[in-house]
């Protein structure tokens, strides 16, 4: 099993890349996609799956119940929502969708104004990833934009951090912070260059290398992906570069 946390700035293509990776990794074994982004809604569509009827948080009693457990956590008390060695079979059925080697689960979503921060979902997501032990599975963790999930501790319960870099200054600046935080957590930090037009490839790769983050793969800007995302259809084509990324991830699988 390999748990991969996919991170980057908003709009860099994290969810799209997760869906593309899931398609290719499915050929190498089962894939569980874990949605820890409390805002994003379209990932199941990109995967070609139905959205589960409940999030994990809803299946376990809702945000108020998780919030009460968060108080225990802040008192340095042990908090657990799942048993060690959790498998797909141990998940609430209504919180899981998929079959035939591809599954999807969402930790929780912000649904109402003034309902408070997403900290309960961070706690639940970390406990889930810590205790999940699906033998032979690839686990792809889609995250919200930025680096808040590093502070929540999700990085502590994955094996690899995959940063999705796009040709933009903000993406390069955020890369530096994500790389430092990954190193602080003792995690392998990989970079994929995404949405790269041909005339930018050489310069962008050079800039990434200058930050000590040589990309393991370069994925071009592809109109077919943009159209599929816009129309709300599952991704059928896989652009060049994704195979290189899969090969890189294989080297870290236990």
Backbone bond lengths (Angstrom), bond angles and torsions (degrees), N, CA, C in turn:
res aa  C-N    CA-C-N  psi(-1)  N-CA   C-N-CA  omega(-1)  CA-C   N-CA-C  phi
1 X - - - 1.460 - - 1.526 109.48 -
2 X 1.327 115.05 144.81 1.457 120.81 174.64 1.518 108.40 -136.65
3 X 1.338 116.04 126.14 1.462 121.80 177.98 1.521 108.01 -102.13
4 X 1.334 115.49 118.98 1.462 121.89 -175.10 1.522 108.93 -116.99
5 X 1.328 117.23 119.29 1.454 122.68 176.33 1.524 108.32 -92.83
6 X 1.335 116.60 120.04 1.458 122.29 -177.33 1.529 108.18 -100.38
7 X 1.327 116.27 122.18 1.457 120.81 -172.74 1.521 110.45 -135.95
8 X 1.331 115.54 164.70 1.463 121.42 179.81 1.516 110.00 159.38
9 X 1.298 116.06 -179.66 1.458 119.23 -179.24 1.531 110.51 -78.76
10 X 1.330 116.88 165.52 1.457 120.60 179.00 1.516 111.58 -61.50
11 X 1.320 116.46 133.13 1.453 121.03 178.85 1.513 115.45 85.06
12 X 1.322 117.47 2.51 1.470 119.85 -178.13 1.523 112.42 -75.35
13 X 1.334 116.95 -16.11 1.465 120.21 179.09 1.512 113.73 104.81
14 X 1.336 117.79 24.52 1.470 120.94 -177.92 1.522 111.76 -59.53
15 X 1.325 116.69 -52.96 1.467 119.88 -176.10 1.526 111.36 -65.33
16 X 1.328 116.10 -39.88 1.466 119.71 177.68 1.518 110.67 -62.28
17 X 1.327 116.43 -42.70 1.460 119.98 179.60 1.529 111.04 -66.12
18 X 1.327 116.88 -39.13 1.468 120.19 176.45 1.530 109.72 -58.27
19 X 1.330 117.03 -44.18 1.467 120.36 -179.62 1.531 111.37 -65.09
20 X 1.323 117.01 -41.72 1.467 120.45 178.42 1.525 110.86 -65.67
21 X 1.323 116.51 -43.33 1.468 120.25 177.91 1.528 111.06 -61.75
22 X 1.327 115.56 -42.06 1.462 119.42 -179.13 1.529 110.99 -59.56
23 X 1.318 116.91 -39.74 1.472 120.60 178.98 1.526 111.06 -61.61
24 X 1.332 117.14 -43.92 1.450 120.44 -177.39 1.527 112.14 -76.76
25 X 1.331 117.17 -41.36 1.463 120.48 -178.62 1.521 111.78 -68.74
26 X 1.313 116.90 -23.95 1.466 120.83 176.66 1.525 110.61 -58.62
27 X 1.325 116.72 -27.28 1.461 121.54 178.26 1.529 111.21 -74.63
28 X 1.346 116.05 -15.57 1.465 121.71 -177.56 1.526 112.15 -104.85
29 X 1.331 117.64 -0.88 1.459 122.54 -176.17 1.514 110.28 143.40
30 X 1.322 117.51 172.97 1.451 120.54 -177.99 1.511 112.59 -64.42
31 X 1.346 115.76 151.35 1.460 122.38 -178.42 1.526 109.41 -128.17
32 X 1.330 115.79 130.91 1.465 121.62 170.52 1.519 107.72 -112.51
33 X 1.330 116.30 122.12 1.462 122.03 175.83 1.524 108.01 -98.54
34 X 1.326 116.36 124.38 1.458 122.36 -178.54 1.529 108.38 -111.69
35 X 1.306 116.65 116.87 1.459 122.43 -179.32 1.526 108.76 -93.04
36 X 1.341 116.56 109.09 1.466 120.75 177.76 1.523 111.81 -107.01
37 X 1.325 116.56 7.68 1.468 121.63 178.24 1.522 108.33 -84.98
38 X 1.336 116.67 116.50 1.465 119.91 -175.12 1.522 113.29 -75.19
39 X 1.339 118.54 -2.53 1.460 121.37 -178.11 1.529 113.44 -115.04
40 X 1.318 117.23 -43.12 1.454 121.38 -174.66 1.527 111.92 -59.48
41 X 1.347 116.85 138.56 1.465 120.85 -176.75 1.530 113.49 -119.45
42 X 1.328 118.51 -16.89 1.455 120.16 -166.49 1.512 117.36 -93.81
43 X 1.322 118.88 -0.40 1.463 119.89 -174.58 1.529 114.01 -60.31
44 X 1.334 120.17 -44.27 1.473 118.19 178.55 1.530 112.81 -58.05
45 X 1.334 117.06 -35.18 1.460 120.71 178.82 1.525 110.60 -63.12
46 X 1.327 116.19 -45.58 1.465 119.98 179.00 1.523 111.36 -61.40
47 X 1.330 116.22 -31.12 1.466 121.10 179.98 1.527 112.64 -81.67
48 X 1.337 116.38 -12.62 1.459 120.27 -175.92 1.517 112.86 76.83
49 X 1.339 116.80 27.78 1.458 122.02 -177.93 1.519 111.05 -118.36
50 X 1.323 116.35 159.50 1.449 121.80 172.30 1.529 109.49 -77.37
51 X 1.311 116.33 144.90 1.456 119.70 173.73 1.526 108.38 -70.72
52 X 1.332 119.50 132.69 1.472 120.60 176.34 1.528 110.10 -58.32
53 X 1.310 116.45 152.04 1.460 120.07 -178.60 1.521 111.97 -67.64
54 X 1.343 117.55 -24.81 1.453 121.76 179.38 1.525 110.64 -134.89
55 X 1.318 116.39 150.92 1.459 120.32 167.05 1.531 107.86 -80.79
56 X 1.321 116.57 167.50 1.461 119.64 175.68 1.525 110.84 -58.84
57 X 1.319 116.39 -41.66 1.455 120.13 -178.83 1.529 111.05 -61.41
58 X 1.331 117.09 -43.09 1.458 120.40 178.08 1.519 111.44 -65.27
59 X 1.326 116.25 -40.68 1.463 120.21 -178.89 1.522 112.31 -66.05
60 X 1.333 117.08 -24.22 1.463 121.11 -179.08 1.524 113.13 -99.17
61 X 1.307 117.41 12.93 1.457 119.76 173.68 1.506 116.55 115.08
62 X 1.346 117.73 -1.72 1.447 120.39 175.98 1.519 114.06 94.37
63 X 1.315 114.54 172.79 1.462 121.06 -173.08 1.529 112.33 -65.19
64 X 1.331 117.58 -36.60 1.464 119.48 -178.75 1.525 111.16 -62.05
65 X 1.335 116.34 -39.90 1.470 119.43 179.92 1.526 110.34 -67.38
66 X 1.321 116.42 -42.42 1.455 119.55 179.61 1.529 109.91 -66.15
67 X 1.325 116.75 -36.72 1.455 121.01 179.07 1.534 111.29 -61.59
68 X 1.324 116.83 -38.21 1.471 120.10 177.33 1.517 110.82 -62.55
69 X 1.318 116.70 -38.89 1.466 119.84 178.06 1.521 111.08 -70.01
70 X 1.326 116.22 -27.96 1.455 120.48 177.63 1.531 110.79 -62.89
71 X 1.330 116.70 -34.65 1.466 120.48 177.28 1.528 110.64 -61.67
72 X 1.318 116.77 -39.07 1.461 120.60 176.74 1.530 110.56 -63.48
73 X 1.325 114.83 -40.73 1.463 120.28 -179.80 1.526 110.83 -60.59
74 X 1.330 116.04 -42.45 1.461 120.20 -179.32 1.537 111.80 -68.34
75 X 1.332 116.71 -17.24 1.458 120.99 175.43 1.531 111.36 -91.97
76 X 1.341 114.79 11.42 1.468 121.83 -179.30 1.523 112.68 64.45
77 X 1.334 116.10 27.03 1.459 120.92 174.87 1.525 109.61 -90.76
78 X 1.313 116.17 150.22 1.462 121.23 178.90 1.523 109.80 -67.31
79 X 1.318 116.21 128.61 1.459 121.88 179.32 1.520 108.30 -125.56
80 X 1.319 117.24 125.00 1.462 121.77 179.40 1.521 109.69 -139.88
81 X 1.303 115.35 133.03 1.461 121.02 176.67 1.524 111.51 -104.34
82 X 1.332 116.52 -17.74 1.452 121.66 -176.79 1.525 109.62 -134.36
83 X 1.310 115.55 161.44 1.457 121.47 174.77 1.527 109.53 -82.43
84 X 1.332 116.78 149.84 1.461 120.10 172.69 1.519 109.50 -59.39
85 X 1.333 115.97 146.35 1.451 119.95 -179.33 1.515 113.43 80.44
86 X 1.326 117.39 21.75 1.466 122.37 -179.75 1.526 110.38 -57.62
87 X 1.339 116.46 138.07 1.465 122.42 176.85 1.520 109.38 -125.15
88 X 1.313 116.35 175.52 1.467 120.34 177.72 1.521 111.10 -57.15
89 X 1.319 116.41 -38.18 1.463 120.52 -178.38 1.526 111.84 -65.21
90 X 1.325 117.07 -22.81 1.458 120.36 -178.56 1.516 114.00 -88.27
91 X 1.326 117.43 -2.53 1.465 121.13 -179.84 1.526 110.68 -83.72
92 X 1.343 117.58 149.64 1.465 119.85 174.10 1.527 109.97 -58.25
93 X 1.322 117.99 128.23 1.456 121.65 -175.52 1.517 112.66 -56.91
94 X 1.331 116.91 -37.90 1.463 120.41 -176.13 1.523 112.73 -73.71
95 X 1.337 117.40 -8.61 1.465 121.04 -179.90 1.529 112.35 -102.84
96 X 1.326 117.00 3.40 1.460 121.61 -175.89 1.522 109.87 -126.19
97 X 1.335 116.85 135.07 1.462 120.61 173.43 1.517 109.14 -127.80
98 X 1.330 115.89 161.70 1.451 120.64 177.74 1.514 113.38 111.92
99 X 1.312 115.48 173.06 1.466 123.52 178.54 1.526 107.68 -172.88
100 X 1.328 115.84 176.56 1.468 121.40 173.87 1.525 113.10 53.41
101 X 1.327 115.56 42.48 1.445 119.09 172.22 1.510 116.33 93.02
102 X 1.333 118.58 1.14 1.461 121.05 178.16 1.525 109.13 -137.75
103 X 1.341 115.88 120.82 1.464 120.56 -178.64 1.524 109.76 -131.08
104 X 1.342 114.59 159.32 1.462 121.32 -176.86 1.520 109.96 -139.74
105 X 1.335 115.05 137.43 1.459 121.09 174.78 1.528 108.01 -140.78
106 X 1.318 116.74 141.38 1.459 122.44 177.75 1.523 108.89 -113.50
107 X 1.330 117.20 130.41 1.459 120.39 -178.13 1.524 110.95 -69.36
108 X 1.325 118.18 -46.14 1.465 120.60 -179.50 1.510 111.06 174.86
109 X 1.325 116.05 163.08 1.455 121.89 -178.68 1.524 111.16 -134.66
110 X 1.323 115.30 148.58 1.458 120.53 168.80 1.529 107.08 -76.13
111 X 1.335 116.92 126.36 1.462 120.45 -174.20 1.526 113.78 -119.34
112 X 1.335 118.02 -22.43 1.463 119.80 -172.39 1.521 111.18 -136.44
113 X 1.327 115.31 150.57 1.458 120.24 175.00 1.523 110.26 -64.35
114 X 1.324 115.72 144.04 1.455 123.00 174.27 1.531 114.47 66.50
115 X 1.328 117.88 20.96 1.465 118.68 -177.37 1.524 113.15 -86.94
116 X 1.315 117.23 -0.96 1.457 118.83 175.66 1.513 112.96 101.10
117 X 1.327 115.25 -179.67 1.459 121.23 -174.38 1.524 111.48 -74.57
118 X 1.321 114.03 172.26 1.465 120.60 -178.83 1.526 112.67 -91.23
119 X 1.326 117.65 13.72 1.471 120.60 -177.85 1.529 113.63 -56.07
120 X 1.352 119.99 -41.50 1.467 119.21 178.65 1.521 112.54 -58.30
121 X 1.340 117.11 -37.00 1.458 119.80 178.78 1.519 111.36 -69.76
122 X 1.337 116.51 -33.15 1.458 119.69 175.72 1.513 111.71 -63.40
123 X 1.332 115.98 -42.97 1.466 120.86 178.86 1.522 111.18 -64.36
124 X 1.327 116.21 -44.32 1.466 120.68 -179.28 1.526 110.75 -65.82
125 X 1.330 116.31 -43.63 1.463 119.59 -179.89 1.515 112.60 -62.20
126 X 1.317 116.16 -40.03 1.466 119.73 179.89 1.521 110.98 -66.13
127 X 1.335 116.97 -42.93 1.463 119.53 -179.95 1.522 110.81 -65.32
128 X 1.334 116.32 -40.03 1.465 120.06 178.58 1.526 110.85 -60.35
129 X 1.327 117.05 -49.93 1.467 120.28 -177.65 1.516 111.97 -68.31
130 X 1.324 116.93 -32.32 1.456 120.94 178.49 1.518 111.27 -64.34
131 X 1.323 116.65 -39.53 1.464 120.40 -171.58 1.523 114.04 -98.56
132 X 1.341 116.70 -10.94 1.457 118.76 -179.20 1.521 110.55 -72.64
133 X 1.304 116.04 133.55 1.471 121.06 -175.60 1.523 110.57 -141.99
134 X 1.325 115.75 50.03 1.464 119.58 179.78 1.508 111.29 -72.22
135 X 1.309 116.63 101.09 1.464 121.26 -175.26 1.524 110.92 -60.63
136 X 1.333 115.54 131.60 1.457 120.91 176.88 1.514 114.88 83.95
137 X 1.324 117.77 -3.33 1.461 120.45 -177.47 1.529 111.57 -90.17
138 X 1.315 114.76 151.32 1.453 122.66 163.16 1.520 106.80 -94.16
139 X 1.319 118.29 132.14 1.459 122.15 179.07 1.526 108.23 -115.89
140 X 1.332 116.76 114.63 1.462 122.52 179.81 1.518 108.67 -106.73
141 X 1.325 116.85 122.46 1.464 122.17 -174.76 1.525 109.25 -108.24
142 X 1.320 116.71 109.05 1.459 121.55 176.78 1.524 108.52 -85.40
143 X 1.336 117.33 133.13 1.462 121.41 -174.26 1.523 111.05 -120.83
144 X 1.336 115.33 166.44 1.454 120.02 174.15 1.523 109.65 -72.98
145 X 1.334 115.53 165.50 1.459 120.29 -179.56 1.524 111.01 -63.61
146 X 1.325 115.69 147.38 1.459 119.76 175.44 1.515 113.15 94.86
147 X 1.337 115.90 -151.24 1.461 120.74 -173.61 1.533 112.69 -128.68
148 X 1.333 118.08 15.87 1.467 119.14 -178.12 1.518 111.71 -60.79
149 X 1.327 117.35 -33.59 1.461 120.59 -179.47 1.530 112.41 -65.55
150 X 1.326 117.02 -22.05 1.462 119.06 173.22 1.525 109.63 -68.06
151 X 1.335 115.87 -45.22 1.454 119.59 178.18 1.511 112.91 -64.54
152 X 1.326 117.13 -32.81 1.467 120.78 178.94 1.525 112.45 -73.10
153 X 1.304 116.56 -15.31 1.457 119.92 176.58 1.506 115.32 95.41
154 X 1.339 118.24 7.55 1.463 118.88 177.56 1.523 111.13 -59.49
155 X 1.329 116.14 -33.43 1.456 120.23 -178.34 1.524 111.61 -61.89
156 X 1.325 117.92 -24.42 1.465 120.99 -177.09 1.521 113.03 -73.36
157 X 1.334 117.08 -16.17 1.468 119.94 -173.77 1.530 112.18 -118.22
158 X 1.341 116.29 23.45 1.462 120.83 173.39 1.525 108.27 -123.09
159 X 1.323 115.20 171.85 1.465 120.15 -178.92 1.525 112.37 -98.96
160 X 1.329 116.37 -36.74 1.462 121.82 -173.43 1.525 109.10 -136.90
161 X 1.329 116.44 139.68 1.457 122.45 171.20 1.526 107.70 -103.40
162 X 1.327 116.42 124.60 1.458 121.76 178.48 1.523 108.60 -112.30
163 X 1.320 116.01 111.35 1.463 121.19 -178.63 1.523 109.82 -93.79
164 X 1.340 115.39 126.79 1.462 121.08 179.02 1.527 107.83 -94.63
165 X 1.330 115.99 107.91 1.462 121.97 -177.89 1.521 109.87 -101.76
166 X 1.335 116.22 136.20 1.449 120.76 174.76 1.523 108.60 -122.10
167 X 1.330 118.23 161.01 1.467 120.88 -176.93 1.532 111.61 -71.50
168 X 1.317 116.15 81.15 1.463 122.76 -179.97 1.522 108.12 -156.22
169 X 1.319 116.90 144.14 1.451 121.19 -177.86 1.524 111.62 -58.99
170 X 1.336 117.62 -45.70 1.463 120.58 -178.01 1.530 111.06 -59.91
171 X 1.323 116.81 -36.99 1.462 120.86 178.19 1.522 110.93 -64.33
172 X 1.330 116.97 -40.06 1.467 120.94 179.17 1.528 111.47 -68.88
173 X 1.322 116.59 -38.64 1.465 119.75 178.97 1.529 111.08 -67.28
174 X 1.329 116.24 -42.12 1.459 120.03 179.48 1.526 110.73 -66.94
175 X 1.323 116.52 -33.44 1.467 120.61 177.74 1.524 110.66 -55.42
176 X 1.320 116.73 -43.98 1.463 119.85 -178.50 1.522 111.34 -59.03
177 X 1.330 116.48 -42.23 1.459 120.14 -179.44 1.525 110.92 -69.83
178 X 1.329 117.22 -43.77 1.463 120.71 -179.95 1.523 111.13 -63.10
179 X 1.320 116.11 -39.22 1.472 120.54 178.76 1.524 110.18 -63.63
180 X 1.322 116.70 -45.90 1.466 120.34 179.50 1.523 111.30 -62.57
181 X 1.320 117.46 -43.64 1.463 121.00 -179.26 1.524 111.35 -66.09
182 X 1.324 116.97 -37.34 1.463 120.47 177.31 1.522 110.61 -64.42
183 X 1.310 116.19 -41.82 1.465 120.71 178.50 1.522 111.04 -65.66
184 X 1.344 116.85 -38.53 1.462 120.36 176.51 1.529 111.10 -60.60
185 X 1.328 116.07 -33.78 1.470 120.99 -179.77 1.526 112.09 -87.01
186 X 1.329 117.39 -2.14 1.450 120.87 179.49 1.514 114.05 71.72
187 X 1.339 117.05 31.85 1.458 121.29 -176.72 1.526 111.78 -109.83
188 X 1.313 115.55 147.02 1.455 121.71 174.18 1.524 109.49 -63.89
189 X 1.328 116.66 132.14 1.462 122.27 -178.04 1.520 109.22 -116.36
190 X 1.321 116.00 115.99 1.461 121.82 178.28 1.524 109.30 -114.98
191 X 1.320 115.88 151.32 1.460 121.62 179.15 1.522 109.89 -125.60
192 X 1.328 115.83 135.00 1.457 121.84 170.78 1.520 107.40 -117.62
193 X 1.321 116.71 129.96 1.462 121.75 176.19 1.527 107.56 -85.09
194 X 1.330 116.97 123.09 1.454 121.44 -173.03 1.531 111.26 -121.54
195 X 1.330 114.60 152.74 1.471 122.42 177.55 1.532 112.11 57.01
196 X 1.322 115.59 44.70 1.461 121.54 -175.25 1.529 109.99 -99.17
197 X 1.322 115.34 117.43 1.465 119.73 174.86 1.530 109.59 -77.51
198 X 1.324 115.78 152.62 1.456 121.14 -172.33 1.503 115.12 -52.58
199 X 1.333 117.44 -41.58 1.456 120.00 -175.57 1.529 113.04 -74.47
200 X 1.338 116.66 -11.13 1.460 121.06 179.67 1.527 113.11 -100.40
201 X 1.307 116.78 -12.29 1.464 120.30 -168.92 1.530 112.66 -56.15
202 X 1.320 116.95 -54.07 1.452 119.85 -175.87 1.520 112.35 -60.39
203 X 1.322 116.83 -46.07 1.461 120.62 -178.02 1.520 111.30 -66.66
204 X 1.333 117.52 -42.07 1.463 120.22 -177.90 1.530 111.19 -66.54
205 X 1.316 117.43 -43.73 1.464 120.74 177.40 1.525 110.14 -60.78
206 X 1.330 116.60 -40.63 1.465 120.79 178.14 1.527 110.77 -61.45
207 X 1.323 117.61 -41.38 1.467 121.38 -179.79 1.523 110.91 -66.90
208 X 1.330 117.38 -39.21 1.462 120.97 177.30 1.525 110.85 -64.86
209 X 1.315 115.99 -43.48 1.467 120.23 178.44 1.520 110.81 -62.03
210 X 1.327 116.37 -34.66 1.451 120.35 178.06 1.519 113.22 -65.00
211 X 1.325 116.81 -20.12 1.466 122.24 177.34 1.530 111.64 -99.00
212 X 1.329 115.67 12.92 1.463 120.06 179.48 1.505 113.09 69.85
213 X 1.343 116.50 29.89 1.465 120.78 -175.21 1.526 109.66 -136.08
214 X 1.314 116.37 61.16 1.458 120.56 178.55 1.530 109.96 -60.23
215 X 1.326 118.66 125.35 1.471 119.73 -175.28 1.517 112.89 -69.21
216 X 1.342 115.44 141.30 1.464 120.08 177.19 1.520 110.72 -81.18
217 X 1.341 116.69 -13.72 1.457 121.55 178.42 1.521 108.79 -160.10
218 X 1.315 116.13 152.19 1.462 122.97 175.63 1.522 107.70 -123.67
219 X 1.325 115.90 121.84 1.466 121.48 -177.67 1.523 108.76 -112.62
220 X 1.332 116.74 125.47 1.468 119.45 -174.92 1.532 112.70 -75.25
221 X 1.319 115.46 158.85 1.468 121.43 169.45 1.520 106.62 -66.04
222 X 1.339 115.78 127.75 1.474 119.20 -173.69 1.513 109.50 -132.37
223 X 1.327 116.22 120.22 1.464 121.50 -177.31 1.529 111.83 -61.54
224 X 1.323 117.55 -34.58 1.466 120.51 -178.10 1.524 111.42 -61.65
225 X 1.335 117.08 -35.81 1.460 121.26 178.96 1.523 110.19 -70.58
226 X 1.330 116.67 -42.74 1.456 120.51 178.37 1.517 110.63 -60.50
227 X 1.335 117.38 -42.19 1.463 121.19 -179.77 1.523 111.43 -66.57
228 X 1.324 117.71 -42.35 1.466 120.83 179.31 1.521 110.53 -62.14
229 X 1.323 116.59 -41.38 1.461 120.91 178.82 1.522 110.66 -64.11
230 X 1.332 116.42 -44.91 1.456 121.36 -179.49 1.526 111.79 -62.29
231 X 1.323 116.60 -41.19 1.467 121.15 -175.55 1.526 112.84 -85.34
232 X 1.329 117.22 -4.56 1.454 119.77 178.57 1.512 113.49 70.73
233 X 1.317 116.89 37.21 1.462 121.22 179.65 1.525 109.30 -113.21
234 X 1.325 115.96 156.48 1.458 119.83 -179.49 1.525 109.70 -69.88
235 X 1.317 116.09 153.30 1.459 121.43 -178.29 1.522 109.81 -80.49
236 X 1.331 115.74 120.71 1.455 120.48 -177.63 1.524 112.40 -102.49
237 X 1.332 116.77 -32.43 1.457 120.95 -178.39 1.523 110.19 -99.70
238 X 1.302 115.16 145.42 1.464 120.75 179.31 1.525 108.31 -118.46
239 X 1.329 117.81 117.32 1.464 120.40 -176.42 1.521 112.61 -72.17
240 X 1.317 114.95 163.50 1.454 120.09 175.56 1.526 109.05 -60.96
241 X 1.298 115.07 148.86 1.456 120.48 -178.90 1.514 112.76 103.68
242 X 1.335 117.25 -31.68 1.466 119.91 179.56 1.523 110.27 -66.36
243 X 1.325 116.72 -37.12 1.462 120.75 178.11 1.520 110.71 -62.59
244 X 1.333 116.74 -39.42 1.467 120.34 177.02 1.525 110.65 -62.09
245 X 1.317 116.40 -39.19 1.457 121.22 178.85 1.526 111.00 -65.69
246 X 1.313 116.29 -42.07 1.463 120.31 177.24 1.521 110.46 -60.38
247 X 1.317 116.88 -44.57 1.465 120.52 179.59 1.523 110.99 -61.19
248 X 1.334 116.22 -39.00 1.470 119.32 178.85 1.526 111.64 -64.78
249 X 1.325 116.61 -41.50 1.471 120.81 -178.98 1.526 111.72 -68.42
250 X 1.318 117.47 -32.59 1.459 120.71 179.12 1.516 111.17 -57.51
251 X 1.313 116.70 -32.10 1.459 120.19 -177.86 1.519 114.32 -68.99
252 X 1.349 116.70 -12.65 1.449 119.73 -178.45 1.522 112.53 -109.32
253 X 1.317 117.41 0.80 1.460 120.20 -176.83 1.520 110.49 -76.28
254 X 1.331 114.86 134.02 1.471 120.07 179.87 1.517 110.42 -82.79
